[in-house]
Amino acid sequence: MKLLRYGPRGAEKPGLLDSGGGIRDLSGIVGDIAGETLTNLDVLFTIDVESLPMVEGNPRLGACVSGTGKFLCIGLNYADHAEESGMEVPPEPVLFMKATSSICGPDDPIIIPRGSVKTDWEVELGVVIGKAAKYVTEGEALKHVAGYCVINDVSEREYQLERQGQWDKGKSCDNFGQIGPWLVTPDEVGDPQNLSMWLEVNGERLQDGSTATMVYGVAHLVSYLSQFFTLHPGDVISTGTPPGVGLGFKPPRYLKAGDVVELGIEGLGTQKQVCVADT
């Protein structure tokens, strides 16, 4: 099942993608793709999809999950990306957070902050929590996952690495967290550690990797994070990026207004963003 949210920003409605690629309205069934809906996804599997209203036209898609309390990110989780960044593979997962105000739809623009010259891209596998998780074992961890999605962990490298303090301020700018287009339930995804992923800038493929090369897999990450705090329905984990980010090129390559970024993960859909300068 592929769940989504459509409509103007701040007024999105819940929906799902039918077998023909059409959007069906779920607002008569659930209030949003959040909270209790994520905890009780089994109810949605009993619905006759063809009986749901068809959404006409080509509406904007919002982030595929709402009510996210924690936007958790894992750094340096691909050995070859750590190498290109000039950093060591960490002995345990590196955790940082993106502000939830950075979350936006999959095709919403990348807003380059005022004065920024080092805005970068990162295609990542997103994990959405469906059931509260606290002190869960690795063997039980995936039972707490509602589904998976594509994330662009947009990053301002000067803010992240050259300014004082932690990474968060280089990760949390407005529209630095495109999530979607769909939340794909685990039954459709299969093995989350065997998904191809890619990213292009202006039609040039710069990232071409696979979740198979993660240092710490999804089950490990969910279990690991749950040892420190409770993961709640709607929380999002962005699991790291393969090599090919702008920082890793010699010389580095960064985004500018007018650039077009496209990215996708096998079975999880694609995103397309135009870069615009913040005013």
ROMARPA-971382 format. One line per 3 residues: for each residue x, y, z of C-alpha. Coordinates in steps of 0.001 Angstrom, whole numbers. Last residue first. Example, Ala and Ser with C-alpha at 12.3 -4.5 7.8 and 13.67 -1.06 7.14 Angstrom:
% ROMARPA-971382
13670/-1060/7140  12300/-4500/7800
This chain:
% ROMARPA-971382
14538/36265/-327  15490/32628/-346  16984/31540/-3649
15197/28797/-5544  16250/25259/-6388  13776/23203/-8395
12844/19868/-6884  11855/16497/-8308  11107/13413/-6194
10726/9767/-7086  8857/6675/-5944  9392/4127/-3193
9797/918/-5200  13506/1487/-5847  14575/4807/-4375
14406/8156/-6124  16025/11478/-6859  15694/14523/-9090
17330/17906/-8422  16861/20826/-10801  19204/23828/-10573
17613/27229/-11076  19089/28837/-7956  22394/27241/-7059
23414/23877/-5660  26927/22854/-4672  29898/21121/-6230
33125/20513/-4307  36448/20714/-6193  37090/17852/-6034
33714/16258/-5369  32762/14898/-1942  30916/17962/-671
28510/17774/-3599  27188/14394/-2530  28136/11341/-4590
28545/8662/-1961  25586/6865/-333  23303/8688/2126
22128/8164/5681  19163/6582/7460  16568/9319/7752
14418/8237/10697  10921/9695/10925  8611/9829/13947
4983/9442/12921  4112/6908/15606  6453/7454/18573
10045/6367/19201  10706/6310/22925  14103/7590/23957
17705/6417/24346  17447/2638/23860  14851/3170/21130
17527/4757/18954  19548/1548/18845  16584/-736/18138
15345/1426/15260  18885/1794/13933  19695/-1926/14129
16514/-2869/12302  17189/-282/9593  20758/-1323/8885
23983/118/10308  26923/389/7895  24616/785/4917
25943/-811/1719  22793/-2804/905  20822/456/916
22084/854/-2623  23943/3450/-4623  23950/5803/-7579
24518/9426/-6597  25705/11985/-9152  23543/11247/-12168
23545/14302/-14411  20080/15454/-15502  20347/18914/-13953
21331/17325/-10649  20615/13607/-10385  20071/11304/-7401
19928/7522/-7060  18826/4640/-4865  18748/859/-5256
16985/-1071/-2506  18356/-4192/-808  18504/-3429/2897
14812/-2556/3124  14005/-6207/2281  10406/-6418/1115
9035/-3022/168  5442/-3939/-639  4722/-5747/2648
6641/-3025/4509  4100/-282/3696  5122/2458/1270
4726/6026/2517  4498/7928/-703  5942/10972/-2457
7639/11294/-31  9633/13488/2346  11510/16655/1304
13475/17907/4340  15556/21052/3737  12448/23097/2903
13260/25735/5565  16714/25267/7082  17250/22354/9447
20380/20538/8268  23129/23116/8591  21686/24290/11903
21561/20712/13167  25228/19839/12666  26365/20859/16147
28206/23910/17378  30396/26520/15712  30272/27193/11975
32424/25341/9466  30784/21914/9331  27002/22245/9251
26557/25935/8476  29224/25741/5771  27792/22437/4515
24204/23547/4045  22360/20224/3859  19332/18813/2043
18372/15409/3443  16257/14429/439  13996/11695/1757
12314/8776/-36  9855/6644/1913  9425/3557/4087
6655/2038/6140  4829/1634/9428  7888/327/11289
7442/-1018/14832  7485/-4672/13755  10865/-3886/12167
12463/-3605/15618  11593/-7002/17078  14815/-8817/16154
16883/-5712/16821  15488/-5637/20327  13146/-2921/21500
14065/-682/24442  11186/1663/23651  9222/1611/20407
5779/3121/19880  4081/1682/16810  4120/3048/13282
7565/4601/12942  8431/5956/9512  11776/4980/7971
13296/7220/5296  15901/5979/2828  18212/8807/1832
19187/10914/-1185  21562/13663/-43  21954/17106/-1681
24133/20147/-906  23833/23869/-207  27328/25350/18
27096/28944/-1252  24487/30242/1189  23965/33998/1436
20210/33769/2023  19291/30128/2394  18763/28034/-741
15129/26960/-763  14806/23516/-2308  11436/23631/-4000
8456/21415/-3139  8418/18203/-5160  8581/15724/-2299
6502/17849/84  7946/19680/3066  9694/19074/6389
12207/21723/7517  9866/22849/10316  10440/19406/11877
13925/20608/12789  16512/18103/11599  18138/15949/14223
21535/14377/14696  22635/10846/15491  25923/9155/14596
25433/5387/14727  28122/3402/16579  31853/2874/15941
31731/5709/13372  33233/5225/9898  36002/7825/9863
35646/11183/8143  37089/12761/4989  33637/13351/3513
34463/11054/578  35442/8350/3063  32273/8729/5139
30284/8406/1916  32138/5179/1056  31385/3724/4478
27666/4482/4288  26089/5529/7597  28111/8730/7924
25282/10541/9705  21965/9146/10900  18990/11487/11031
16012/11759/13360  12994/13943/12578  11131/13685/15884
7529/14685/16579  6192/14027/13112  2472/14787/13082
2095/14136/9389  3436/11529/6979  3660/11519/3178
5066/15048/3049  2754/17016/803  1811/16200/-2764
507/18976/-5008  -2568/17995/-6949  -2568/16699/-10517
-6165/16607/-11655  -8984/14636/-10099  -8875/12742/-6829
-10854/9515/-7198  -13338/8820/-4431  -12841/5454/-2663
-14886/2456/-3815  -12066/1155/-6009  -9847/864/-2936
-12166/-1595/-1211  -10829/-1160/2299  -9603/-4101/4392
-5920/-3141/4062  -6737/224/5623  -7718/-1378/8912
-4359/-3160/9121  -2701/264/9252  -3624/624/12913
-578/2304/14451  -53/4542/11438  -3670/5701/11512
-3437/6196/15271  -716/8814/14893  -368/10146/11356
-1516/9789/7763  -4515/12023/8360  -8141/12063/9511
-8981/8558/8411  -11824/6937/6433  -13681/9809/4763
-10376/11598/4214  -8969/8638/2298  -9186/10151/-1187
-7827/7985/-3996  -4906/9114/-6145  -4438/7377/-9460
-1406/5257/-10373  -3448/2429/-11846  -3051/164/-8831
-4325/2898/-6525  -2180/5445/-4704  -3508/6406/-1308
-4934/9500/256  -4900/11719/3313  -5700/15421/2930
-3231/18293/3012  -4233/21698/4377  -928/23044/5666
584/23141/2199  -2133/22873/-402  -3367/19394/-1351
-2215/15794/-1126  -1018/13347/1509  197/9882/613
-127/6190/1365  1235/3467/-901  0/0/0
